[in-house]
Amino acid sequence: MAEKKYKKIVLAYSGGLDTSVLIPWLKETYGCEVIAVSGDVGQGTELDGLEEKALKTGASKLYIEDLKKEFVEEYIIPTVKAGAAYENYLLGTSFARPLIAKRIVEIAKKEGADAICHGCTGKGNDQVRFELAIKAFAPQMDVIAPWRFWELNSREKEIAYAEAHNIPLKITKETNYSKDKNLWHLSHEGLDLEDPANEAPVNKPGFLELGVSPEQAPDQPAYVTIHFEKGVPTSVNGEAMDCETVIQTLNKLGGENGCGLLDVVENRLVGMKSRGVYETPGGTILYKAHEKLEEITLDKETQHYKQQLALKFAELVYNGQWYTPLRKAMSAFVDSTQETVTGDVKLKLYKGNIIPASVTSPYSLYSSEMATFDEDDCYEQGDSAGFISLFGLPIKVRAMNDEALAEKTGTHFPSVE
């Protein structure tokens, strides 16, 4: 089966179905030592017992790398500041993969490994995200992606293989959703979700993990105030905290109030459409608050151009192109726009809705004196006539030209109809 032999392979290991069967499969197929690496990006209890499991299934060692601080500060917050969302998806899996892959490369180099292996399917986006990051930091490293060629080409076959090899699993054939969890979000794919005609079972006990459905949320609204300094959230309800704690706090509050659920059929990078359900309660609140603060602190041209850039930024992140000159340059631009994005945003959370309540900033460009419908001394309304004359001059010239041509030829010229 395997044409090339390796002495030592580093495996991107989560302890889920794919990577659980990969340890014995790699040893059987390549006769190699397998070193497992798990990146802790906030999976919580999913990491419990992982070392024992990895060693029992044949790994020589397991690295569990605490990446949470770097994940938040170097990946999540820059994306929030950019306002980047891919088809309304807040990129929870997308920006975790490049970070994990970078650390795996560092360990592979330290261990003198011949290759890196991942359990991503050939249909998904994660294979691209992992491998582009590996190319960025170890361009000569071999990458093994068994889903492209192995015989375990379905999750049912993987479960059967695991059972035959006494590999403990937390799932069954009936609960076999494909999930990805980190401190930013939780994604659900597979099973009944594969048919968009099926309603997502958000009210089914045990399906949601970060919160409740809007129907099950409290009947009374909850208010939350978030303070930002230069686009970075620094406190919640007056309590100063680091960004990781901000996200955890908002996840709890948002989850309790049914916020941050997204059911979407998205366009995968590889070309197909895929249906997923995402839980991003804290992230959705942060995006809304940050956007609201930018409304009063950014000038029109910067705000509008930044919204255009956000679409491209999101595509780069979704497509695994984090480690590119363009993404780095875009982040530099975004940072320059955040110098005045400082202030407080108060939001009302009610049954899945996130409703603006108030926004204040020492850098606010909003002037009540200028915008008022009442009498004022700072705006001369008569000036608008000259503005409209110049602004509408091209339209006027074109219409006059059409009239002249119609008079000359007897033909109507409906240039704008």
N, C-alpha and C positions, 0 to 999 in steps of 0.2 A: 504493500500500500504506500509506504513512504520511501521515496527514492533516495532522499538525503538523510543522513544520520546526524544527530546532534548529541553532544555530551551534556549540555546544560541548557535548559529552557526556562525562561522566566514567564510565568503565567499571570495575566491580569485576573485576579481571583475575587469573586464576590461571595462565594458560598451558595449562590443560586443554582438552579438546575444545570445550566450550560457549563459553568466552570467546575461544578462538583464532579461531573462525569469526565471532565477533561484531564484531571490529574492522572487517574489510572489509564485513560485512553492514550495519553501522551507517552507514558512509560511503556505501555504495551506496543505502541506503534514505532517509537523511536529508540527505545532502550536507553532513555536518558534520565538524568536527574531533573526534577522539577522543583523550582522555587516559586512559591506563590506570593503575590503582592496584592494587598488590599489597601485602597485609599479611603481613609475615613473622612468623608465629606458630609457627615451628619446623619448617617444611616441609623444611629442609635442602637437599639437592641439587636439589629440584624448582624452586628459584629460579635455578639455574645457566642462563645464556644467555637469561634471560627478557627482558632489555632489548632484546637484538638481535632476538629473535623478535617482540616487540611492535612495534618500529620497522619491521621488514621487512614486517609485515602491515598497516601503515598508521597506527599510533598516532603522534601528534606527540611524545609523551613518555611515559615510564613512571616512576611513583613506586614505589619499593620501601621500605616503611616498616617499621622494626624495632619490632615491638610485643611482643616476647617478654617483657620484664620486666613491662610493664603487664598482659599476658595472665596471667602467673603470679600476680602479687601482687594484682591487682584483680578477677580473674575465677575462676581455678582455685582458689586457696587459700580464698577465701570459700565456694566451693561444697563443698570438702572439709570445711571446718569445720562446714558445715551438715549434712554426711552425706547430701547430696541425690543420689538416683539415680532415673532414670525407667525403670521396668520393668527394673531392674538395669543399665541403660545409664548410663555415667558421664559423659554430656553433653559429650563431646569437641568435636563440631561445634557444639553448641548455644551454648556460651558464647564460642566464637571469633567467631561471626558478628556479634553486637552490637558488639564492639570494632572489627572491621574496618570495619563500616558507619559507625561514629562517625568514624573517621579519614577515610573516603571523603568524608563530608559536609564535614569541615574543609577538605579539598583542593578539593572542588567550589566551596565558598564563596571560597576563595583564588583559584581560577582563573576565577571568574565564570561557571561553567557553567550551562547552561539546564536540564540534566536529569542524572540518574544512571541508569545501566543495570546490570542484573545478569543472569546467565545461569541463574538458578534455574528449575526446571521448575514448571509450574502444579500439579503433583501433590505437591510436596515441602513440607518444613517451612522450608527456608532462605529461601524467598521471604518468608515471614512475618517471620522473624528480621531480615532485612535491612531490610524496609520499615517495621517498627515502630521500628527504631532511626533510620531516616531521618526518620520522622514526629516522633520525639522531639527531633531537633536541627535539622531543616529542614522544618517542617510544610508549607511552600508549594512545596517542590521537586517537579518532575515526576519520575516514576519510569517507566522503560521496562523491560518484562519480555517480551522477544520470544517466549519459549516459550509465551506465552498466545495468540499470534496468528500467528506466522510459519509459513512453509511447510516449514521444516526441523524437522518435528515427530517426528523419531526420531534416535537416535544414528547409525544407518546413513546417513541422509540428511546428517547433519552431516559424517560422514567423507567422503562423496562430494563435498560442497561444499568441504571442506578440500583434498581431492586436486585438484579442478578449479581451485582458487585457489592452488595450490602452497604450502599452509600445512603446515609440518612437524608431524607428530604422533608421540608416543611409543607410541601404541597402534595396534592393528589391530582388525578386526572380530572376531577370535578372542580378543583379550586385553582386550576393552572393558568391564572392570569399572568401575563408578563408584566412585571412591575419594576420601576426604578425609583428609589427613594434617596433623597439627601435633605439637608436642612432647609433647602429652598422649596422643594416640591415632592409630590408623589405622582407617578404616571401609572396608568392601567391600560393594557392592551390585550387582545386575544379573546378566546371563547365567544360568548354572545356579543361582545363589542365589535367583532369583525363584520357584523351585518349592521349597517347604519339604520336599517328598518327597526332594529331593537332599541328600545329606550334604555339608557344607561341605568343600572340598578342602584342608584345613589341612595335609595331608601332601604335597601336590603341590608340587614345587620351584618357588619364585618366588611362591607365593600369599601366604604370610606374609612380612612385612618387618621387623617389630619383634622377632621371636623365632621359636621353634620350637613344634611341637605337643607336648603332654604325652608322647606316645609317643617322641618324639625327644629328650626332655630327659635330662640325666645320671641315672645310676642312684643317685648319692649326693646327699643333700639339701644345700642351701646355707642358711646362717644369715645373717640381717641384723638389725642393731639400729638403730632410728630414734629420735632424740631430738626431742621436741616442746617448744616454749615457747609457752604460751598457745594451743595448737592449731595452731601453725605448725611444720613440720618444719625443724630447724636443723642436723642432722648425721646422717650415716650411718656406722655402724661406728666411731664416735668421731671422725670427721673432719668438722669444721665446714664448711658450704657453704651457698650461697644456695639458695632454693627451686627455681630453674631447674635447678641442678646436681643437687639431690636427685632431681628427676624424671628427669633424664637417667641418673643412676646407677642408679636403681631400674628404669628401663626396660630397661637392659642386663642387670641381674641377673635381673629377672623374666622377660624375654624368653628368656634362656638356659635358664630352668627351666620354660618352658611355661606361665607364669602370665598371667592377664588376658585370656583368650579368651572372648568372648561371642557365641553364635549365638542370635539372638532374632527372633521375629516381633513387631514393636512396633506400637503404635497411633499412627499419625501424627496430627498436629493436624488435617489436612484431612479425616480421617474413615476413610481406608483403612488396612489393615494392610500392613506392609512388612517384608520379611526382610532382615536385615543381619548381617554378621559384624564384630565389633569387636576390635581389639587394643589393650588398655590395660594393659600389664604393670606399669609403675610406679604408675599411678593406682590400680589394684586393690590393690596392696600398701599404698599410703598410706591408702586408705579403711579397710582391715582394721586397720592399726596404730592409726589415729586412733580408730576405734570401740572397740578394745580398751582404749585409755587412758581413754576416757570411762567405761568400765564401772566403773573404780575411783575416778574423780575427780568424777563427777556424782552428786548425790542422785537418788533414785528418781523423784520428781515431775518434776524438770527433765529427766532422761534420757528419760522416757516422753513428755513433752510435746514435747521436741525431735524425737523420732522422728516424731511426727505432723506437725510443722511441716516436716520434711525432705521429705515427700511433696508438699506444696504448693509448697515452694521449687523442687523438681525440675520440677514442672509449669510454673511460671513461666519457668524457664530454658529448658526444652524448647520452650515456646510463644513464645519470643522476647520475653518481657516483662521483660527485665533492667532496663530504664530505667523502672521504675514505682515509685510510693511504697510499695507493699506489699513488693516485693523489697528495697528499701532498709531498710524497717522490720524485716523479717525478719532481714536481715544484722546490724542493730543488736542484736537479741535474741540471735542466735547469738554475736556477739562477747562479749556479757555472760556467756554460759555458758562461755566459754573461759578465763576468768581462772585457773582451777585446772587446766586441761588441759595439764599440764607433767610430763614424765617420759620413761622409756625403754620401748620395746616391742621385744622380740626375737621374730622370726618364723622359722619353718622353711619353706623353699620346696622342694617336692618334686613333680616331674611335674605341674605345674599346680595343686597344692594349696598353700594358704597357711595354715600351722598355727601357732597361738600357742605360743610357748615360754616367755616370761616378760613380766611387766609390773610396773614400779615407778614410784612417784611420791611426792614429798614431801607431796602433797595427797591421798594415798590415803584413801578412806573405809572401806576394808576393814580390819576388825579380826579378826585370827586368834584373839585372846582371846575375843572376843564370839561368833565363829562355831564355835569348837571343839566337838567331840563329847565331849571330855574334861571333867573337873571344872574349874569356873572360879569366880571370885569377883565377876564383874561383871554377871551376868545371873541374875535370880531366875525360874526356870522356872515356879514356882507362879503368877506374875503372869499367865501366858498364859490361865488359866482365866477370869479376869475379863474379859480382852480378848475371848475367844471369846464370852462371854455377851453382851457389848454388841454386838459385831460381828454376831452371829447373831440378835439380838433381833427384827428384822423378819421373818426366816424363822420364828422360833418363834411370834410373834404370829399370823402368817398361818395356820400349821398349827393352832394352838389354835382360831382362828375357824372353820376348815373343819370341825374335829371337832365344835364346838358346833352348826354348821348341819346337819351330817349327823345328829346326835342328834335335832335338832328336826324335820327334814323326812324323815328316813329315806333321804336321797339322799347318795351319795358325792360329795365335791368333790375331784377330783384336780387341785389348783391348780398343782402343779409336775410332773405326769407328762406 
